[in-house]
Amino acid sequence: MIYGTTCWQDKIDFTLTTYTLPTGKIIETYTDLPTSLYESLCHTAAVYPHKKAIIDNYNRVYTYGDFLKKTDEFALYLSTALGITANSRVAVMLYSSFEFCVAYLALTKLGAVTIPLPTKMKEREITSLIDKSGAQHIICDQDFSPWLLKYKEMGIFLILSGNQEYGYGFSHYRGNEHTSISPDSGRNNVNLLLFTSGTTSQSKGVVLRNYNVMHAIGSYQKILGISSEDRSVIPIPSYHVTGLIALIGLFVHVGGTLYLHKYFNAKRVLECVKEHQITFLHGSPTVFSMLLHEAESYPQLPSLRQLACGSGYITHQCLQRIHAWLQNVSFHTVYGLTETSSPATIFPSDVATSKWIGSSGLPIPGTVLKIVDDNNQELAPGEVGEILISGTVVLDSYYNLKSAALQNGWLRTGDLGYLNSSGYLFVVDRIKDMVNRGGEKVWSYDVENALCKIPGVEEAAVVGVPDNIYGEAVAAVIKCTAGSALNAAQISNALHGKIATYKIPTTFIFCDHIPLTPNGKVDKKKIKTLFT
């Protein structure tokens, strides 16, 4: 069992204190944290009223003074005109935009529950999530209104963001200016209802409270040293837990500057880094893979100081390529889930040059981590088992669901990994993605790392497929570099002597793009269907 508070004592400056919540639950969090993100915004706007907070997709600049004013105005409208109060459930389907930030902070002020909906999903998927969430109100971009008008007929209020290309999308919503409302921002208030990235029928509603969100933000700020001097661009969806907490929440808290792009475009992100002296980027492995495609056009990006990567496993080869490109930048791997409010572990230094490359780092302060076997017995360092997490960032319940994933304050992650003797976590696979070949366990990340070291292989994803003899066989989807003429036999030969024979894929599919989920993660469920 590894205690995050102990791991970081000699690495960062922090103090934790305990709070007893109205439910009787005792939590441990940082002494200097506001109770909610809205309180953070108020503090930041008081200190930096004229500082640039958000530069939107159309290059409109909003200061922290503007941000707070718009947030208060929209909260007043939602409260006085629509009766939204503490615990009201409000679905939000907006692109990465200033309006998205205002809606989230206004709902946080009211103590309402924000339910972010993925703008990449299709109509059937979105309506399924709305029905599942029990949303009482919907705030959406006008692009999605045809999908959602039926809810208006059902008595659910629909608040449309206008044409943002020509101005602020909520300008036509005004509350009673002679009325004032006080924030309802208790530490235990439910802040977010986020759905996990499974299919709509299987995805679970993750309930995150203000203390979960703020402790995650505080952990990122203290470990990565993010300050008001930092600038970032959001290269991932705002509705994802990383976009919400590790970027929007973090930068509101410290008073940094955020650039918002409606859609991800690698070249546009790098132009933004170059033109606006971006200092920090946090993205998924897919984002960094796409940025590497444009690396030759941007050999020097001197303003960049730090990179962080979560939302999936990043291969050793990708890390080394990024380091070769941006040698003065510190790359931090992050391991976490929606259920851990984004970060559970963070690598404290540059992982690409560390002897522990491939590790996801140390559990953050206020978090405890252990590895257990199938009988729930704790394992020794170096032994692979399921990763269990408890602590301040971990949810205490799913929405309308009792789940075996939550047991006595511990979250069973469904991920396999091990701890080394220094407390660093190494994630090797998802339990459901592990390949069992005739009793031999094959970790897909091991094979993917080996594949990506072969010249000509750009990306790879490994899955198990049915096999009449062994039960399961190892199969791989390969994306080759431009101009490569690699074939299956050449790849198999290259792997011999590098990994055990039983780990070598027996079936290959070559493709132009590795299938991804709407959240940008490798979609192994879809990949399996390619083979069947």
C-alpha positions, 0 to 999 in steps of 0.5 A, a space after each residue: 500500500 502506497 500513501 501519496 502524502 508520504 511520497 510527496 513530502 520531500 518533493 513539493 510544499 503542501 499541507 493537508 487538513 481534515 474536514 468532516 462533511 455533513 454526511 459524517 465522512 472525513 476527507 483530507 485536503 489542502 489547507 489553502 483551497 477554496 471550497 468550490 471553483 466559483 470561489 476560485 474564480 471570485 478570488 482570481 478576478 479580484 487579484 487579476 481583474 484585467 488579466 486575459 482569462 479566455 481567448 475563444 475560437 474567434 480570438 475574442 478576449 475575455 478578462 477575469 473581470 469579464 468572466 466573473 461578470 458573465 458568470 454572475 449574470 448567467 447564474 442570475 438568469 438561471 436562478 430567477 428565470 428558470 428556478 435552477 437551484 442547488 442540486 438541479 441537474 443541468 445537461 450542457 452540450 456546448 463546444 469548447 467555448 467561453 460559453 461552456 466555461 460560463 455555464 459550468 461556473 454559473 451552475 457551480 455558483 448555484 450549487 447545481 449539477 453540471 452534466 457535460 455531454 460529448 459534442 462528438 456523439 450522435 443524436 441517439 447516444 446523446 438522448 440516451 445519456 440525457 434520459 439516463 441523467 434525469 436532466 431537468 434543464 439543457 444548455 446547448 449550442 444551437 447546432 444541437 437544438 433539432 436533436 433536443 427540441 422534443 425535451 422542451 415538449 416534455 417540460 424540460 427547459 432548453 437554453 440555446 447558445 446563439 451564433 457564437 461566431 458573431 458574439 457572446 452566445 448568452 447575451 440574450 439571457 438576462 436575469 432580474 438585475 435588481 435581484 442578487 443571489 448568494 453562492 451555494 458552494 458547499 464543499 460537499 455539493 455535487 458539482 459534476 455528473 460525468 458519464 464514463 466512456 463506455 457505450 451509452 448502455 454501459 457507461 456509468 454516471 460518475 458523481 463528483 463533488 466540490 471537494 473532489 474537483 478542488 483537491 484534483 485542481 490543487 494537486 495539479 497546481 502544486 505538483 506541476 507548479 502551474 501559476 498565473 504566468 502560464 498559458 495553455 490551449 485546450 487540445 482535448 474536449 472541454 466536456 472530458 474530465 481532463 478538460 474540465 478539471 486539469 485545464 479549465 479548473 486549474 487555470 481559473 484557480 491559478 489565474 492563467 490564460 487559456 486559448 479555446 479551439 472549437 475543434 482540434 487541429 494539430 497545426 493550429 495548436 502548434 501555431 497557437 503555441 508559437 504565436 502566443 508563447 504557450 507554456 503548458 499542454 495537457 493532452 491524450 496520447 492521440 493528441 501527442 501523436 498528431 502533434 508529432 506529425 507536424 513536428 518538422 514544421 515547428 522545430 523550436 517552441 521555446 516557450 513550452 515548459 511542461 507537457 502532461 499526458 493522461 487518458 491512456 497509455 503512451 508508448 516509450 517510443 512516442 515519449 522518446 520522439 517527443 523528447 528528441 523534438 522538445 528536449 527542454 520540456 518536462 513530460 509528466 505522465 498522469 494516471 487517472 479515471 473519471 472516477 478519480 476526478 482526473 489525477 490519481 498518480 502524476 510523474 514528478 519529473 521528466 518521464 522520458 529521461 527517467 530510468 522509470 520511463 513507462 511509469 505513471 508516477 506516484 499517487 497524489 497527496 491525499 490518495 492511497 494506492 494498492 495492488 491486489 490479486 484475484 482474492 483481494 490480497 495485497 501484492 508485493 512490489 513488482 507483482 501485477 494485479 488490479 489497481 485499487 485507489 482510495 482518497 479525496 479525489 475518488 468518487 463516493 457514489 455512481 448516479 442511481 447505481 450500486 457498483 462492485 467497483 466501489 468497496 469500503 472506500 476503495 475504487 476497483 479500477 479494472 486496470 492491471 499494474 504493479 508498483 516498484 520498490 520506490 512506489 511508482 505505478 506501472 500500468 500494464 493493461 485493462 483487465 478486459 483487454 488482457 489476452 489469455 493465450 492458453 493460460 499465458 497472460 499477455 499485457 497489450 501495452 508490452 506488445 504495443 511498446 515492442 511493435 512501436 520500436 520497429 522502424 516503419 510502425 507509427 502506432 499499434 493496438 493489440 487485442 485478444 481474438 477467439 482461437 480454437 486451440 488457445 482460447 484467445 490469440 494475440 492480434 494487432 492493428 498497425 498504422 505504418 509511417 508514410 512510405 513504409 511497406 512493412 508486412 505481417 511477416 516482417 513485423 513477426 520476424 522483427 519481434 522474435 527475440 524481443 518478446 516471448 513467442 506466445 506474445 507475438 501477434 498471429 494476425 495483423 490488420 494494417 490501417 490508416 487510422 487506429 479506431 478511437 472512442 469519442 473521447 480520443 482513447 483507443 477503441 479496443 472494442 471496435 478493434 476486436 470487431 475488425 477481426 471478427 
